[in-house]
Amino acid sequence: MRITVEDDVAIKVQGNPDHPATQGSICTKVSRYAERTYHAERLLQPLKRVSAKTEAPRFEPVSWDQAMTDIAARLQAIAARDPQAILPYSYAGTMGLLQGEAMAGRFFNRLGASRLDRTICASAGGAALSATYGHKVGMHLRFFAQSRLILIWGSNSIASNLHFWSHAMQAKRAGAKLICIDPRKTETADKCHQHIALLPGTDGALALGLMQQLITHGWLDHDYLRDHVDGWGELRQKALAWPPERVAEVCGISADEVRNLARDYGQTAPAAIRLNYGMQRVRGGGNAVRLIALLPCLTGAWRHPAGGLLLSSSGWFAPYKNPAIERPDLLAGRSPRWINMSTIGDDLLRDRSPEFGPRIEALIVYNSNPVAVAPESPKVVRGFQRADLFTVVLEHFHTDSADLADYVLPATTQLEHLDVQSSYGHTDLLINEPAITPLGQAKPNTQIFRELAAACGFTEACFAETDEQLARQAFSSEIDFDQLRQTGWHSLPLPDAPFANGQFLTPNGRAQAAGADYLANYESQRSSPALAARYPLAMISPPARNFLNSSFVNVKSLRDIEGEPLLEIHADDAAARGLADGVMVRIFNDRGSYQCRLKLSPRARPGVVNGMGIWWRKLGANGSNVNEVTHQQLTDIGRAPSFYDCLVEVAAA
């Protein structure tokens, strides 16, 4: 990015036109980053709770010294009994290596706290890519511009993948065909040549159906399969059991859509797939990613730079990252338990047990807003409301999670601190220089954890290292930090067609097909007919176009564009319930209910409603959001949440 600054005030945020991967494009959300930084409700001093957690939140200002002293004393008292009763909770509020886990990881390792299994977004797909290709790797972003066919699968690219979209549009102008595969008729689907509106969670069945057609018609690269794929015989037998008619019944589409999609994919080269994380947020999401990731192996699409698949490129950075930056040696031989961030609702309500270990007594939240974003939020709220739970939240604003904290500590935004970044869309390492002085008393996460370590009496030299020292340690010696600082980015030296000759990152260099299969949702008409009789509508909850999960929700200019929380419904489903466009409705199941405005929309397919998220709970009609009705069941692999595996009913509020 390029930040225009006058008198230490950021006045404009733009993309950097010199960066080859992003070429100066920037999404609407991030273009409003200055508005977010200078927001009137920005937290600029430490705050201590003075009300009960079941009451309206009231806080009083305190000094940093008072906050650090009190927090350290509380944590040390808990750690004296069992440090595993302390849990960090963080994710991608900042994706930088420094302000993410560099100093925070050191602090929690030294403390011996429970470890957080960070699964809430991408771990099912990541585990699937690792099982199939050996790591989270794929084709290069820039080569989509040369593809002749692009399947945009589970991605609203216009809203959430803008840099890919510019390459896709370049390919379209050159004559490429674009096909969108998504239960919702997204803004991206509007711009594609075809939209295939399958039922949520049936992507794996569609992938097997495409394989069946590729086999039946001989649209296979037999040499590539023989030389570079293990388990093809097993997968072939599974695929042959999925003719178009069976796929059509499971996916809720027509058999001709399956046949024609297979023909397009089998007879067009180079063909590329841009997969995204929406489709892996169901019970069988990991296996679905595995099956889709094998499609380029069947056709030999990997032979071309503009063929193959991209879900995440983050695995390419693994050899260049320093695994010791979080100082795992500070664990000193201890092996604390792991707690899955996607089951935090249940875990905060658990008592001590031999299986679970100690009850969670302290929670340190940074770079996340679990009360809004974690599944089955009624339980998350009850857990956060525990009078005996000590909660500290590092934040920019009074989010739903901050409202339930004992202490709220003001953190810097991206414009105010140093950081270094990898990527998961392109293959450049990046540096983030501070553009302005931190506002008020806000401090970087790194500094907050340094001071907390000092207050706890930790004397190891690593806690005194500066952010620049951390940044210089973040990458291997192959990365020249001074050159990175001068240029702003460093492009990884990778081949144009990384898997043209196999050489996947698996132990034997071959893609792994054994074991991949289709799994039905936990909650669907087919898998749960009794439940579906009571709650017949499948609900997905994709992010609203102008928000990034729960970030940017309080930026007024973006919220004005977005309007209010909406449930998109097909006209036939609304008519069957006597519901008119624009009425307030209640969306409910056994886990809870929430209210929002109903929108009759062609973006919803029959039988599926789209609960646009993720609004802050306190900005919802009755203080709740879509996660009131989602569940905590985990995916087949990757231990990830199944947000889009959810049955509901809708009635007038």
C-alpha positions in Angstrom: 0.0 0.0 0.0 0.9 3.6 -0.3 -0.1 5.9 2.5 -0.2 9.7 2.0 0.7 11.5 5.2 0.6 15.2 6.0 1.7 16.5 9.4 1.8 12.9 10.8 -1.8 12.3 9.7 -2.7 9.6 7.2 -5.1 11.2 4.6 -5.2 8.6 1.9 -4.7 4.8 1.5 -4.0 3.5 -2.0 -2.6 0.4 -3.6 1.0 0.4 -4.8 1.0 0.4 -8.6 4.7 -0.8 -8.7 3.8 -4.1 -6.9 3.6 -6.7 -9.7 1.1 -9.0 -8.0 -1.5 -6.4 -6.9 -0.7 -3.6 -9.6 -2.2 -0.9 -7.4 -5.6 -2.3 -7.0 -7.1 -2.1 -3.5 -10.5 -3.2 -2.2 -13.1 -0.7 -1.0 -12.8 -2.0 2.6 -9.1 -1.3 2.9 -9.3 2.0 1.0 -11.2 3.3 4.1 -8.4 2.3 6.5 -7.7 5.9 7.4 -11.3 6.4 8.4 -11.0 3.3 10.6 -7.7 4.5 12.2 -9.2 7.9 13.1 -12.6 6.6 14.0 -14.3 8.7 16.8 -14.8 5.4 18.8 -11.1 4.3 18.6 -9.8 3.0 21.9 -6.8 5.2 22.9 -6.2 4.4 26.6 -6.3 1.2 28.8 -9.7 0.5 30.4 -10.8 -1.5 33.4 -14.2 -3.0 33.8 -16.4 -1.6 36.7 -19.7 -3.4 35.9 -20.8 -7.0 36.1 -20.4 -8.9 32.9 -24.2 -9.5 32.7 -24.8 -5.8 32.8 -24.3 -3.1 30.2 -20.5 -2.6 30.0 -19.0 0.2 32.0 -15.2 0.9 32.1 -12.9 3.4 33.7 -9.5 4.6 32.4 -6.4 3.3 34.1 -2.7 3.8 33.5 -0.6 1.3 31.6 1.4 0.6 34.7 -1.7 -0.1 36.7 -3.1 -2.4 34.0 0.1 -4.3 33.5 0.7 -4.8 37.3 -2.9 -6.0 37.9 -3.0 -8.3 34.8 0.4 -9.8 35.6 -0.6 -10.5 39.2 -3.8 -12.2 38.1 -2.0 -14.3 35.5 0.8 -15.3 37.9 -1.7 -16.4 40.6 -3.5 -18.6 38.0 -0.2 -19.9 36.6 0.9 -20.9 40.1 -2.0 -23.4 40.2 -1.8 -24.5 36.6 -0.6 -22.3 33.7 -2.8 -24.3 31.3 -5.8 -22.5 32.8 -4.6 -19.5 30.8 -5.5 -19.4 27.1 -4.5 -17.0 24.3 -7.2 -16.4 21.6 -6.1 -14.8 18.4 -6.4 -15.1 14.6 -6.0 -12.8 11.6 -7.0 -9.3 12.8 -3.4 -8.7 11.8 -1.7 -11.2 9.6 1.8 -9.9 10.3 4.4 -12.2 11.8 5.4 -9.6 14.4 2.1 -8.2 15.6 0.6 -11.7 15.3 2.5 -14.3 17.3 6.2 -13.3 17.5 6.3 -11.7 20.9 2.9 -13.1 22.0 4.1 -16.6 21.3 7.2 -16.0 23.4 5.1 -14.8 26.3 2.7 -17.7 26.3 5.4 -20.3 25.8 7.3 -18.9 28.8 4.2 -18.9 30.8 3.3 -22.5 29.8 -0.2 -21.5 28.8 -2.6 -23.7 26.8 -2.0 -23.6 23.1 -4.6 -22.4 20.7 -5.5 -24.5 17.6 -6.1 -21.7 15.1 -8.7 -23.3 12.9 -11.5 -20.8 12.4 -10.9 -19.9 8.7 -8.8 -22.1 6.6 -7.5 -25.2 8.4 -9.7 -27.8 6.6 -8.6 -26.6 3.2 -5.0 -26.2 4.4 -5.0 -29.8 5.7 -6.5 -31.0 2.5 -3.8 -29.3 0.3 -1.1 -30.7 2.6 -2.5 -34.2 2.4 -2.8 -34.0 -1.4 0.2 -31.8 -2.6 2.4 -31.9 0.6 1.7 -28.2 1.5 -0.5 -25.3 0.9 0.7 -24.5 -2.6 -0.7 -24.0 -6.0 -0.3 -22.1 -9.3 0.8 -18.5 -9.6 -1.8 -15.7 -9.5 -0.5 -13.9 -12.6 -0.9 -16.9 -14.9 -4.7 -16.9 -14.5 -4.6 -14.1 -17.1 -3.5 -16.7 -19.7 -6.0 -19.4 -18.8 -8.7 -20.4 -21.3 -11.1 -21.7 -18.7 -11.4 -20.6 -15.1 -13.6 -22.3 -12.5 -14.2 -19.9 -9.7 -15.2 -22.4 -7.0 -16.6 -21.1 -3.7 -15.2 -17.6 -4.1 -16.9 -14.2 -4.4 -13.8 -12.9 -6.0 -15.0 -9.4 -6.7 -15.6 -8.9 -3.0 -12.8 -10.9 -1.4 -10.1 -11.7 -4.0 -9.8 -8.6 -6.0 -6.2 -9.2 -7.3 -7.2 -12.6 -8.7 -10.3 -11.0 -10.3 -8.2 -8.5 -12.3 -6.3 -11.4 -13.9 -9.6 -13.3 -14.5 -11.0 -10.3 -16.3 -7.9 -10.1 -18.4 -8.4 -13.7 -19.4 -12.1 -13.1 -20.1 -11.3 -10.2 -22.4 -8.9 -12.6 -24.2 -11.7 -15.1 -24.8 -11.5 -17.3 -21.7 -14.7 -18.8 -20.2 -15.5 -18.2 -16.6 -17.7 -20.5 -14.6 -18.8 -19.7 -11.0 -19.7 -22.6 -8.7 -21.4 -21.4 -5.6 -24.7 -21.9 -3.7 -25.2 -18.1 -3.8 -25.5 -16.1 -7.1 -22.7 -13.8 -6.0 -21.6 -10.5 -7.6 -18.8 -12.6 -9.1 -21.4 -15.0 -10.6 -23.1 -12.1 -12.3 -19.9 -11.5 -14.3 -19.2 -15.1 -15.3 -20.5 -16.9 -18.3 -22.2 -19.5 -16.2 -23.3 -20.0 -12.6 -23.8 -23.5 -11.1 -25.8 -23.1 -7.9 -25.1 -26.4 -6.1 -26.4 -27.1 -2.6 -24.0 -26.2 0.3 -21.6 -29.0 1.2 -22.0 -31.0 -2.1 -18.8 -29.8 -3.8 -17.1 -33.1 -3.3 -19.9 -34.9 -5.0 -19.6 -32.6 -8.0 -15.9 -33.1 -8.1 -16.4 -36.9 -8.2 -19.1 -36.5 -10.9 -16.6 -34.5 -13.0 -14.1 -37.2 -12.6 -16.6 -39.8 -13.7 -17.2 -38.0 -16.9 -13.5 -37.4 -17.5 -12.9 -41.1 -17.1 -15.9 -42.1 -19.2 -15.0 -39.9 -22.1 -11.3 -40.5 -21.9 -10.4 -36.8 -21.1 -7.4 -37.9 -19.0 -3.7 -37.4 -19.1 -2.8 -41.1 -18.4 1.0 -40.4 -18.4 0.6 -37.7 -15.7 -1.6 -39.9 -13.6 0.9 -42.8 -13.9 4.0 -40.8 -13.2 2.8 -38.3 -10.6 -0.2 -39.6 -8.7 -0.5 -42.2 -6.0 -3.9 -43.8 -5.3 -5.4 -43.2 -8.7 -6.9 -46.7 -8.9 -8.8 -46.3 -5.7 -10.1 -42.8 -6.6 -11.1 -44.0 -10.1 -13.4 -46.7 -8.6 -15.0 -44.1 -6.3 -15.5 -41.7 -9.2 -17.2 -44.3 -11.4 -20.0 -44.6 -8.8 -21.0 -41.0 -9.4 -22.8 -40.7 -12.8 -24.3 -37.3 -13.6 -27.8 -38.3 -12.5 -26.6 -39.2 -9.0 -24.6 -36.0 -8.8 -27.6 -33.9 -9.9 -29.8 -35.4 -7.1 -27.2 -34.8 -4.4 -26.1 -31.3 -5.6 -29.5 -30.0 -6.5 -28.5 -29.2 -10.1 -29.2 -30.8 -13.5 -27.3 -33.8 -14.9 -26.6 -31.7 -18.0 -24.8 -29.1 -15.9 -22.5 -31.9 -14.7 -21.9 -33.2 -18.2 -21.3 -29.8 -19.7 -19.0 -28.7 -17.0 -16.9 -31.9 -17.4 -16.8 -31.3 -21.1 -15.6 -27.8 -20.7 -12.9 -28.8 -18.2 -11.8 -31.9 -20.0 -11.5 -30.3 -23.4 -10.1 -26.9 -22.6 -6.5 -26.1 -22.0 -5.1 -24.5 -20.1 -7.8 -24.8 -17.5 -7.5 -23.3 -14.0 -9.4 -23.5 -10.7 -9.6 -20.7 -8.2 -10.8 -22.4 -5.1 -11.6 -20.4 -1.9 -12.5 -21.2 1.7 -16.2 -20.9 1.6 -16.8 -24.4 0.3 -14.6 -26.0 3.0 -16.8 -24.7 5.9 -18.9 -27.9 6.0 -18.5 -31.4 7.5 -16.9 -32.8 4.3 -15.1 -29.6 3.4 -11.6 -31.1 3.7 -12.3 -34.1 1.5 -14.1 -31.8 -1.0 -10.9 -29.7 -1.3 -8.9 -32.9 -1.8 -11.1 -34.1 -4.6 -11.1 -30.7 -6.4 -7.4 -30.4 -6.0 -6.9 -33.7 -7.8 -8.9 -32.6 -10.9 -5.8 -30.9 -12.5 -3.9 -34.1 -12.0 -6.5 -36.0 -14.0 -6.3 -33.8 -17.0 -2.6 -32.9 -16.8 -3.5 -29.2 -16.3 -0.4 -28.8 -14.1 1.8 -29.1 -17.2 0.8 -25.5 -18.1 1.7 -22.3 -16.1 -1.9 -21.2 -16.7 -3.4 -24.5 -15.6 -3.8 -26.1 -12.2 -5.4 -24.8 -9.0 -4.9 -22.1 -6.4 -6.5 -22.1 -2.9 -3.5 -20.9 -0.9 0.1 -20.1 -1.7 1.2 -19.8 1.9 3.1 -23.1 1.9 5.7 -21.7 -0.5 6.9 -19.4 2.3 7.6 -22.2 4.8 11.3 -22.6 3.9 11.8 -18.8 4.3 10.1 -18.4 7.7 12.1 -18.7 10.9 10.2 -21.3 13.0 12.1 -20.2 16.2 10.7 -16.6 16.2 8.1 -17.6 18.8 10.8 -19.3 20.9 9.3 -22.7 21.5 12.4 -23.5 23.5 10.8 -21.3 26.3 8.4 -24.2 26.9 11.4 -25.9 28.6 10.1 -29.4 27.8 6.5 -28.7 28.8 3.8 -29.8 26.4 0.6 -27.8 27.2 -2.8 -28.9 25.9 -4.3 -27.7 22.7 -7.7 -26.0 22.6 -9.5 -25.5 19.4 -10.6 -21.9 18.9 -13.7 -23.2 17.0 -15.1 -24.9 20.1 -14.4 -22.0 22.5 -18.1 -21.9 23.3 -18.1 -25.4 24.8 -14.6 -25.1 26.2 -15.3 -21.9 28.3 -18.2 -23.8 29.9 -16.2 -26.9 30.8 -15.2 -27.8 34.3 -11.8 -29.4 35.2 -11.7 -33.0 34.1 -9.0 -35.6 33.4 -9.8 -35.4 29.7 -10.0 -31.6 29.4 -7.6 -30.6 32.1 -8.1 -27.4 34.1 -11.0 -25.1 33.7 -10.1 -22.0 31.6 -9.6 -19.2 34.2 -8.0 -16.5 32.0 -8.4 -15.5 28.3 -6.1 -13.1 26.5 -7.8 -12.0 23.2 -5.9 -10.2 20.4 -6.4 -9.9 16.7 -9.9 -11.5 17.0 -13.5 -11.0 18.1 -14.6 -14.4 19.2 -18.0 -13.3 20.6 -19.0 -12.2 17.1 -17.1 -14.7 14.9 -17.0 -18.0 16.8 -19.8 -20.6 16.1 -22.8 -21.2 18.4 -22.4 -17.7 20.0 -25.0 -18.2 22.8 -22.5 -20.5 24.4 -19.6 -18.2 23.7 -21.4 -15.3 25.3 -22.2 -17.4 28.4 -18.6 -18.4 28.7 -17.4 -14.8 28.4 -19.9 -13.7 31.0 -18.5 -16.0 33.7 -17.7 -13.9 36.8 -14.7 -16.1 37.5 -13.2 -15.8 34.0 -10.4 -13.1 33.8 -10.4 -11.7 30.3 -8.0 -9.2 28.6 -8.7 -7.9 25.1 -6.3 -6.0 22.9 -8.4 -4.0 20.5 -9.0 -0.9 18.4 -12.7 -0.6 19.3 -15.4 -1.7 21.8 -16.2 -4.9 19.9 -18.6 -7.6 21.2 -15.6 -9.3 22.8 -14.2 -6.1 24.3 -17.6 -5.4 25.9 -17.1 -8.6 28.0 -13.5 -8.0 29.0 -12.1 -7.2 32.4 -9.3 -5.1 30.8 -9.3 -3.6 27.3 -5.8 -2.5 26.0 -5.5 -0.1 23.1 -3.6 -1.6 20.2 -2.1 0.0 17.1 -3.5 -0.3 13.6 -1.5 -1.4 10.6 -0.7 2.3 9.8 1.0 2.7 13.2 3.5 -0.2 13.6 6.2 -2.2 11.9 5.5 -5.7 10.6 6.5 -8.2 8.0 4.1 -10.4 6.1 3.9 -13.5 3.9 0.9 -14.0 1.6 -1.6 -16.7 0.7 -2.7 -15.2 -2.7 0.6 -14.4 -4.3 4.2 -15.3 -3.6 5.9 -12.1 -2.3 7.2 -11.4 1.2 6.3 -7.9 2.3 7.2 -5.3 4.8 4.8 -3.0 6.6 6.4 0.3 7.7 4.6 2.5 10.2 3.2 5.5 8.4 2.2 7.6 11.5 2.9 7.9 15.2 0.5 5.7 17.3 -2.6 7.6 18.3 -3.2 8.3 22.0 -1.7 5.6 24.3 -2.1 2.8 21.7 0.8 0.3 21.6 1.8 -2.4 19.2 0.9 -6.0 20.3 4.7 -6.7 20.5 5.1 -3.9 23.0 2.1 -4.9 25.1 3.5 -8.4 25.5 7.0 -7.1 26.2 5.6 -5.0 29.1 3.4 -7.9 30.3 6.5 -10.2 30.3 8.4 -7.6 32.4 5.5 -7.2 34.8 5.5 -11.0 35.2 9.2 -10.9 36.0 10.4 -12.7 32.9 14.1 -11.7 32.4 15.0 -13.6 29.3 16.8 -11.3 26.8 14.3 -12.2 24.0 11.6 -10.2 25.6 13.7 -7.0 25.2 14.2 -7.4 21.5 12.9 -4.5 19.4 10.4 -4.8 16.5 13.2 -4.3 14.0 15.2 -7.1 15.7 12.2 -9.3 15.4 11.7 -8.4 11.8 15.3 -9.2 11.0 14.8 -12.7 12.6 11.4 -13.4 10.9 12.9 -14.8 7.7 15.8 -17.1 6.8 19.2 -15.7 5.9 18.3 -16.0 2.2 16.1 -12.9 2.6 18.1 -9.7 2.7 16.1 -7.6 5.2 17.7 -4.3 4.2 16.8 -5.0 0.5 13.3 -5.9 1.6 13.0 -2.7 3.5 14.2 -0.7 0.5 12.0 -2.4 -2.1 8.9 -3.2 0.0 8.6 -6.8 -1.2 10.6 -9.9 -2.2 9.4 -12.3 -4.8 10.1 -16.0 -4.1 12.2 -17.7 -6.8 9.7 -20.4 -8.0 9.2 -22.1 -11.4 6.3 -20.9 -13.6 4.7 -24.3 -13.7 5.7 -25.8 -10.3 4.2 -29.2 -10.9 4.6 -29.7 -14.6 6.8 -32.7 -13.9 5.2 -33.7 -10.6 7.6 -32.8 -7.9 4.9 -32.2 -5.4 6.0 -31.4 -1.9 4.9 -34.8 -0.5 7.6 -37.2 0.8 7.7 -39.1 -2.6 7.0 -36.1 -4.8 3.7 -37.5 -6.0 0.2 -36.2 -5.4 -1.8 -38.3 -3.0 -5.3 -39.4 -4.0 -5.9 -42.3 -1.6 -8.7 -41.8 0.9 -10.3 -38.8 -0.6 -14.1 -39.2 -0.7 -17.4 -37.3 -0.4 -19.0 -36.8 3.0 -22.5 -35.4 3.5 -23.2 -32.5 5.8 -24.1 -33.0 9.5 -27.3 -31.1 8.8 -29.1 -31.6 5.4 -32.2 -33.1 3.9 -30.3 -36.3 3.1 -28.2 -36.8 6.2 -30.7 -35.5 8.8 -34.3 -35.9 7.5 -35.9 -35.7 10.9 -34.1 -32.4 11.7 -34.8 -31.1 8.2 -38.5 -31.7 8.7 -38.3 -29.1 11.5 -35.7 -26.8 10.0 -36.0 -27.3 6.2 -33.8 -24.4 5.0 -30.0 -24.7 4.6 -28.2 -21.5 5.7 -24.8 -20.2 4.6 -23.4 -17.1 6.1 -20.9 -15.5 3.6 -19.3 -12.2 4.6 -21.1 -9.1 3.6 -19.3 -7.4 0.6 -18.1 -4.4 2.5 -16.9 -6.1 5.7 -14.0 -8.4 6.4 -15.6 -10.9 8.8 -16.2 -8.6 11.8 -13.6 -6.0 10.8 -14.8 -2.7 9.3 -18.3 -3.3 10.6 -18.1 -0.1 12.6 -16.7 2.1 9.7 -19.7 4.3 9.0 -19.1 4.8 5.3 -18.9 1.0 4.7 -21.9 0.3 7.0 -23.9 2.9 5.1 -23.2 1.0 1.9 -24.0 -2.3 3.5 -27.2 -1.0 5.1 -28.3 -3.6 7.8 -28.1 -7.3 8.5 -30.0 -9.2 5.8 -31.3 -12.7 5.1 -31.5 -13.4 1.4 -34.3 -15.8 0.5 -35.7 -17.2 -2.8 -39.2 -15.9 -3.6 -40.7 -19.4 -3.6 -39.4 -20.1 -0.1 -40.7 -16.7 1.1 -44.1 -17.3 -0.5 -44.4 -20.7 1.2 -44.0 -19.0 4.6 -46.2 -16.0 3.8 -43.2 -13.6 4.0 -42.9 -10.4 2.1 -39.8 -8.5 1.0 -38.5 -6.2 3.7 -40.2 -7.7 6.7 -38.3 -8.4 9.9 -37.9 -12.2 10.4 -36.7 -14.6 13.0 -34.1 -17.2 11.8 -34.0 -20.1 14.3 -33.1 -23.7 15.2 -32.5 -25.6 18.4 -29.4 -23.6 19.2 -30.9 -20.2 19.1 -32.5 -17.4 16.9 -31.7 -14.0 15.6 -33.6 -11.3 13.8 -32.9 -9.3 10.7 -34.5 -7.9 7.5 -35.7 -10.3 4.8 -34.7 -9.7 1.3 -36.3 -11.6 -1.6 -33.4 -12.1 -3.9 -32.3 -14.0 -7.0 -29.0 -14.5 -5.2 -30.6 -17.2 -3.1 -31.4 -20.6 -4.6 -34.5 -22.5 -3.5 -34.0 -24.3 -0.2 -31.0 -22.2 0.8 -31.0 -18.8 2.6 -28.0 -16.5 2.8 -27.4 -14.9 6.2 -25.0 -12.1 5.3 -22.4 -11.7 8.0 -20.5 -11.0 10.1 -22.2 -8.1 11.9 -21.3 -7.2 15.4 -23.9 -8.7 17.7 -24.7 -5.4 19.3 -25.5 -3.9 15.9 -28.1 -6.6 15.2 -31.8 -6.2 15.6 -31.9 -8.1 18.9 -28.2 -8.1 19.9 -27.2 -11.2 18.0 -25.9 -12.3 14.6 -25.9 -15.3 12.3 -23.6 -17.3 14.7 -26.5 -17.6 17.1 -27.6 -20.6 15.0 -24.3 -22.2 13.8 -22.9 -25.2 15.5 -19.5 -26.3 16.8 -19.2 -29.6 15.0 -15.8 -29.8 13.2 -14.8 -30.7 9.7 -13.6 -34.1 8.5 -10.0 -33.1 8.4 -8.3 -29.9 9.7 -10.5 -29.6 12.8 -12.2 -26.6 11.3 -15.7 -25.2 12.0 -18.7 -26.1 9.8 -20.4 -22.7 9.6 -22.2 -23.4 6.3 -23.5 -26.8 7.5 -26.6 -25.4 9.2 -30.4 -26.0 9.0 -32.8 -23.3 10.0 -36.4 -22.2 9.7 -37.6 -18.6 9.0 -40.7 -16.9 10.3 -42.0 -13.4 10.8 -40.4 -11.7 13.8 
